[in-house]
Structure formats: C-alpha cells, structure tokens
Amino acid sequence: MITFGFQDNGSYLIRIGNEKLERLIHDTLNPEPIEKGPEIVTYNKYSVMLLKKTKEFLDDQNIPFWLDCGTLLGAVREQNFIKHDNDIDFSVYKYDASIEFGKLSNYNLRIVNYYINYLHSQLLIIQLELDVDMELNDGIKTLDIYIQNYKPKLETIHFAGLEFCVPKNPELFLASLYGDWKVPNKNDVTDDISWETGFKGGEYAKYIEINED
C-alpha cells in the first residue's frame, strides 16, 4: 500500500514499504535548506586593475603609501569601492615621494592631470589612469596620488585581494575626516577644516608620526 501527502510541517511524506527508497524520495522532495555563505564582494574590473598596477608601480620603487579618503572609507566600511566615488586615493609622505613617473608606461599607466592643492595636508595631487583599451562604466576613472605634508602611523588591511597600508586606527581616522563615517553619504568630502580639527588638534593627533606645516 502506498501512502503519500503533506505533513503538518509542510514536508512531503511518502510510504511505499521500502525504507531506503522512502528516504531517498523524501530527501529529494524535501531538500535541506542551503546555508548561505559570506556575501561575495565583486569589484569593477577597471578599478581593480588600476589599483593593482599603481600598487605595483609604487611597491617596485619601495615607495611607502597608504589608502586614504574615499578609498579607505570604502575598504573599511564596505570592503569595496564606494559606489558614487570616481577615483582611488593613495597618499605618500612628501619625503618618501621620490617617484620615477617615467616608468609609468611599464605598468600601462599614464598621468592625466596634476595640480597643487592648497589644503593644509596635501601639497600636490597627481592623477593616473590606465593606458589600456577598456570600456569604462560609471565609477572609478582615475587614481589620485596625494603628496602629503604629514605621515600617520600605519597598519595593514586586506582589500581587493591585496594587502595595503592604512592609517593606524582607521576608524578614528575616518571619524576625523567624515564625522559619522559609518552612514553612507554621497556628500562625503574632506577639507582643511577636517585637517585642522580632526588631525592637528583632535583625538587622532597622537597617531600622526610626522607633521610639518
């Protein structure tokens, strides 16, 4: 005699007088729920290539640098680039900045712009892009190297499959720049006020290794 139907808990029951076959059919009709693993983070291909190539360019010259501004914010808060950001931010202390930009072409990189910044902390900004034939979607377009007037103590984190230096206690660093950095905000910006109050005169000052005005 064959018996079948739904049980009170919603699973499907079948009885055909063969325990092994019943178990096989039961497991097929009532599969165990699949546990979801950690969320898989995906990155824009151009962004990652620009990030990696610039890291290689600086690492090969032993130029110390750290993730800064919006890139640091995304790496810490979202483990990804910020969706509304259009550049990647690296910072280099001015006395570490003996960078041979003539070697950029070896890494498929080129300078697209540079300008003096009159903020208290940044002396010069150099914008790089990939010298490759690749369609760009909305998002990251350039990588900005900030030549800084200060140098924080550093620690390392993993981002986009690579190890990067970041300012020590990055959460406090971000709070000094953005205030409530944990809440996404399309108007995330930094300015000289953040530098004056957050770094020089603020709680993060104890983590600044070198500071020269």
C-alpha angles and dihedrals in degrees: 000000000000120000124186141160144107122301124222091263091057097253120130118250126200130175120191102151095259113100097197093046091045090053092049093050092044092052091048094050094040108037118187112256112261112239112232115236125216115305112273111234115214124198133204108259095226092048093052094046091050090047094049097043093051091047089052091047092054097037092053088057093044091241110159113222140159139211110259145180116352095000091055090045092053094044093053101036103033106012085232142067115290108260096229095043119108101190144040118237125218123169128204126186110244096242091050092051101098089133120168100217089177087079094060094101090061087067098041090253133129138181114251099174144350133187143168114257118211095203116118096249105036123066101174137005121205117192119209133187136182115269093217137112100252131139111244122219124197108293135050114031105159143015115230120209109202116204100212134206091214139044124214126206107264142220131175135250134175117248131167089355094305137095117246136179116241133177112283111263091017092188092062090042090055092046088054090054104036109016105216094027095164092074114074111241127175088211095062104145139152128215144168090279090061089051095049098044102028102042114017097036102016141083093275093061091093090064094054107104097187128015123177123169 
